[in-house]
């Protein structure tokens, strides 16, 4: 029984690490989406200003704005995928934690039962 408890304890640690990985990836995708949005705003503001490079190369600005918008949408989509993975990892972690707690409680009950039996067995011999 102790080996199962040890395996479950290790599995809880692995599940928590996996959940943390997905949370980190989600945060990275959100940060990249925000950076792309900032780039879109900066390019749009620069394009709308009078004079400057935007008047000479409007196609270049349009391509860069379009690329930044696509990058933002891609990162938001990837962030949403990670949200699903976080939810699944959380559910798995909770399930494994419950199993670990149940096994630990059962081990404690078994140990207490053994102690009581030992006490009962010792009494008649005294």
Beta strands, then each sheet from edge to edge (+ up, - down):
end
